[in-house]
Amino acid sequence: MRTNLPCRALAALQSAGSRVLALGVLATLGTSLHASAQQPNAIGTRVVDGNYQAQSLTTKGGGSFKQYRAQATSGGSSREWNFMVGTNDFSSSWRPYDNASTVTIVGFNQFIDPGTREASARYNGGNGKPGYLPAVTGGRYYTFNITNNTAANNDMAVLETAFNPVTIGAPSGPGAAVGYGQPATITATLSAVPGSGENFFLRYTTNSYASSTIVPMTVSGTTITGTIPGQTGTSINYYIFSTSETQTQIANDFAAYPRQSVYDMATLNLSTAAFYSVGALNGTYTVNPGGGGLPNFTTMTAAFSALNSRGVAGPVVLGVKDGSTFLESNLNLISPAGTSSSNTITFQRDNSGPSKPVVQPPSSAAAGQQDAVIKLQGADYVTFDGIDVGENPTIAAGDLLGGDNRAMEYGYALFRNSATDGCQYNNILNATVTLNNANANATYGIYLAPAAINGSQVSATNLAGTNSNNTLRGNTISTARIGIYAAGAGLNDDGNVLGGLAAALPGNTITNSSSFGLLVFNASNTTIGGNQISFGSSNTTNLYGIVVGSNTPGTVVARNRVVTLKYLGTGSVGVRGISLDPGNITANIAVRNNVVADLTGGGDGASNTTQLMGIGVLSGSGYSIYNNSVQLNGSRPNNPYSNKVAAALFVANGAGGIDLRNNILSNVQTTADPDAGQMGTNYAVYVQAATGNPFTTIDYNLYDLRSTGSAEYVGRLGGQDRSTLAAWQAATGQDASSMKSSGGNTAAFTSATNLQPNTTDASAYVLNGTGVQLAVVDTDILGTARPTTVAAGAPDLGAYEVTPSASVLPNPLEVAGAPALGGAQTFSLNGRLLASLAYGPTGTVPTSVVARYYSGTTPPAPFAAGARYANAYFDFSDANADGSGYTYQPTLAYDPALLGTIASEAAQRISQRNSANSGYGTYFNTAVNTTARTLTGPAGLSGFSILAISDAAAPLPVQLVRFEAARQGANVLLTWNTATELNNAGFDVQVSPDGRAFRNLGFVAGAGSSTAARSYRFLDGETGQAGLRYYRLRQLDRDGSATFSPVRTVRFDAPAARLLAWPNPYQQAVHLSLELPQATTTATLTVLDALGREVLHQELGPLPAGISQPALETTRFGRLPAGVYTLRLATAAGMQALKLVKE
């Protein structure tokens, strides 16, 4: 060894008869160093004296490594030395020896090596010569380490230090087993803070020190800490030693003298020995082809092998290097021991780069018919997250197509290990699975197999033998014959999740499959959610998006999009979006919030297998089919087959117990050339059975049929086709709130492949709020909340909640009949009767009345606090503004789902608002027919406006039906009327010079709550009035809320006009005289009834300055019923009014 301390001059040491200094006794230590090994004692204070006498240092015990230490009291040169074995036996001693002459150690910290001397460090029986020390320095410490091997293989070292080495306490390690490949941290306490230059190392071995490794330790005060890197052996032995050597120096010694005794020769002090076991995997690992040793694996195979052989003792996470390609396949994880809900195994990308790791077979893999890139065999609680798998893109065509079974049949495959050991609680997440559906064998993206690893079926005999509670989510699967296949055998698999129900949980994306997107059978309580399935076009085989096959009770199919399944050939091929065929069981299958779009097929009536179905219910009972959007479209290819059916919903013989609500069932498929082949028939609903009704409940659906070139029907039931909604309702005995699209009121889909409604399309109102509340459907396909109680509002039809754009008005309702005195009109939406108007015998009815229905929309404000109202309203208008003096009686259809906050059906009342921001008047004598679901208001209503529905006990608030401001000389008279009032505290009368900044003129108390018409007046007599003045009312409720009236203006910079009518009272004809201060191009005359409603309107301008007598429409005045009216003239000079009485 090399010295790291300076040499000093030697002092002569006398030989025989010299005094022996008995130093502190030192233990004899072996290289095995198990826990039974002894630790050196402190050397005390005795030192080598400076009297130049021969010194012998006494030891005790035996072993393969002896240590002696002394401190020199003074420096000296050339001393001879030996170490006696017994107390007085100086002849048998350890000494340097070469049979011929003395040996001098030429430096400190140096081996005396038998490689250059015959027996340089030898137990001598008296035949040797004394050796000589190099120079010693007073006060320094000298440590002698001597092996006890054969004469030809003994080593000796002398270490010089300026410090007395500290004592090392017993090491504190991991105690029990350490995880496979995981590091172990070791600590120990020192007797004192060590001196500068005293280094500490952990020495460990897996083979009883036949070989060993050292790692440095860090020092903090009297605590030392070191880490043994991850190991794969079963038992690790270790101890701590101190040395004046560095790790590099020890390595150089080992290179020169490659023996394990190198570490003994470097030792100053050492701890007791200890050990720990290496157990199962536990903690964090990496899988990186370019990485170092454990806890890194360089291949997936190595990681799988370790898990299979060792199992796990805690949660295990393996970070797989991003961007890596592992050319491996048939990786098989076989029931790793120790897994549980807390001791999970997770393979995940390490997110170190932009691309995920990929596992794929080498270009020419071994042959086999059950090939999978990654297999689980009876494994539980294993997760693969972001680990892509696939076929090697360079696979030879012969290997792919030649039937030699070298191509991959599966991406991920979960096999059973036995009838009592299936795969459970595993997760395959966020992987891209790319196979080649040109494989001569069938290919499956992800396979939950009812079979063993060799492909033979295994029927589970207990729950542990099933493949249950596994989750497949966020995966993208392409070019496989079947995207996901999940099937049980024996006992049903249970609780598998294929996607997710919550919007935050991504489903799986399956594209370019050639047969099935997702197939499940012999499985209970399966969740199929949030998946995106698209095949494109095919001319060869049946195309089925989602198949829920035999024995599948409790399945939930929700939030899926099955789009673009198109068969364009002329063969006998079927296309299905969602196929439900659980067999003859009570299945209790839920299908909700799904989109099935862009399906096209020719079909063949000879078999259900070859028909075109959006959703097919083929067997079993107990179905809830809610809020789905389905559309069949495209041009049906020609083929020679007859009885071809295309149905948005197909119900086969024997299937039943169906609850069908809130769906959009659209079939707009056309025939490419009706004369070239057998024309097919389009249905919204097709029930195959000749008798019976499969629907326990059917209502709130939109049947969208807008085909050309194909016969079309709302549905077929009882062996008969039903072309109209009325005929279908009669056949089902239900469906009162359903609709059949007509005209512009369609499903308002954004496109053929995107069935999310277009909010800028007026048809969006057809879907908005026209559904019924369902407790199990509390969100839509995107996670948007749906109301589940009547008070919260009505949900929308189809898979999406929709809020029409504020700038879009609903399409006018369909009208039957024309306005006529004594006649009636009805108004419908897609065949659903919503309102009727019965006209009175007098007046001039409008030539055209337009009605719009705002479904799912609360009436426009203002409302009183606590008002209760329905979630829909009507807006009627005189389209050409040519009606006057007419009256009508409204009848409105109501829907229990739209009651909103109204307490009950019987509490409903019609409320009317005549002008914007004017409030509502409630007709408390509204007749409620809960059987027909209609509300009939009183006769005699005049003027069209908003009709809403409110609660008799909490109606819509104050209805301000008229507010006028008229100049009276130097004053202004303000008058207004209310039809009803609720908690009305009164009115602030406000004025403004510019129409923006208003101030209070006064306050007029209200009537509180009143169902009778009320009249109010206020005279503005302020002095100095000039120019244009703006007036408004601020109506105050008792709860402190307020609403404002429309603004009225009066001009004071021109003389007032004078107005006179005669005779007054009149019977048939009335004449008008007025005096204007200046000519005017416009003059508007209106007549208001006692409730402030406009009953007559006439334009009189232009008029000259001065007195004139414009002609009035005598006939219209004559038709007014007897009563008190207000005659109002509006000109540039202001507003004038007078009272007019008709007898």
Secondary structure as UniProt FT lines:
FT   TURN            16..17
FT   STRAND          28..29
FT   TURN            35..36
FT   STRAND          47..48
FT   STRAND          65..72
FT   STRAND          79..81
FT   STRAND          83..84
FT   STRAND          93..95
FT   STRAND          110..111
FT   TURN            114..116
FT   TURN            118..119
FT   STRAND          122..124
FT   STRAND          131..133
FT   TURN            138..139
FT   STRAND          141..147
FT   HELIX           151..153
FT   STRAND          156..161
FT   TURN            180..181
FT   STRAND          184..190
FT   TURN            196..197
FT   STRAND          199..205
FT   TURN            208..209
FT   STRAND          213..216
FT   STRAND          218..220
FT   TURN            221..222
FT   STRAND          223..228
FT   STRAND          235..243
FT   HELIX           247..256
FT   HELIX           261..265
FT   STRAND          269..270
FT   STRAND          274..278
FT   STRAND          281..287
FT   TURN            289..290
FT   TURN            294..295
FT   STRAND          296..297
FT   HELIX           300..310
FT   STRAND          312..320
FT   TURN            322..323
FT   STRAND          325..327
FT   STRAND          331..334
FT   TURN            337..338
FT   STRAND          345..349
FT   STRAND          358..360
FT   TURN            369..370
FT   STRAND          372..377
FT   STRAND          382..385
FT   STRAND          388..390
FT   TURN            393..394
FT   HELIX           397..401
FT   STRAND          410..415
FT   TURN            419..420
FT   STRAND          427..429
FT   STRAND          432..434
FT   TURN            437..438
FT   STRAND          444..448
FT   TURN            453..454
FT   HELIX           463..465
FT   STRAND          471..473
FT   STRAND          476..478
FT   STRAND          482..487
FT   STRAND          493..494
FT   STRAND          497..499
FT   TURN            503..504
FT   STRAND          509..511
FT   STRAND          516..521
FT   STRAND          523..524
FT   STRAND          527..529
FT   STRAND          532..538
FT   STRAND          543..548
FT   TURN            553..554
FT   STRAND          556..558
FT   STRAND          561..567
FT   STRAND          575..580
FT   STRAND          586..592
FT   STRAND          595..600
FT   TURN            605..606
FT   HELIX           608..610
FT   STRAND          612..617
FT   STRAND          621..626
FT   STRAND          629..632
FT   STRAND          635..636
FT   STRAND          645..651
FT   TURN            653..654
FT   STRAND          656..661
FT   STRAND          664..667
FT   STRAND          670..671
FT   TURN            674..676
FT   STRAND          681..687
FT   STRAND          695..699
FT   STRAND          702..705
FT   STRAND          711..717
FT   TURN            718..719
FT   STRAND          720..722
FT   HELIX           725..732
FT   TURN            736..737
FT   STRAND          739..740
FT   TURN            743..744
FT   TURN            759..760
FT   TURN            762..763
FT   HELIX           764..767
FT   TURN            768..769
FT   TURN            775..776
FT   TURN            781..782
FT   HELIX           790..792
FT   TURN            806..807
FT   STRAND          814..816
FT   TURN            821..822
FT   STRAND          824..829
FT   TURN            830..831
FT   STRAND          832..839
FT   STRAND          849..855
FT   TURN            865..866
FT   STRAND          869..878
FT   TURN            879..880
FT   STRAND          888..893
FT   HELIX           896..898
FT   TURN            900..901
FT   HELIX           905..907
FT   STRAND          908..913
FT   TURN            916..917
FT   STRAND          921..923
FT   TURN            924..925
FT   STRAND          927..929
FT   TURN            930..933
FT   STRAND          934..936
FT   TURN            939..940
FT   STRAND          946..951
FT   TURN            952..953
FT   STRAND          960..968
FT   TURN            969..970
FT   STRAND          971..978
FT   STRAND          981..992
FT   STRAND          999..1010
FT   STRAND          1014..1020
FT   STRAND          1028..1037
FT   TURN            1038..1039
FT   STRAND          1042..1044
FT   STRAND          1048..1051
FT   STRAND          1058..1062
FT   STRAND          1071..1076
FT   STRAND          1084..1088
FT   TURN            1090..1091
FT   STRAND          1094..1099
FT   STRAND          1106..1108
FT   HELIX           1114..1119
FT   STRAND          1123..1131
FT   TURN            1132..1133
FT   STRAND          1134..1142
//
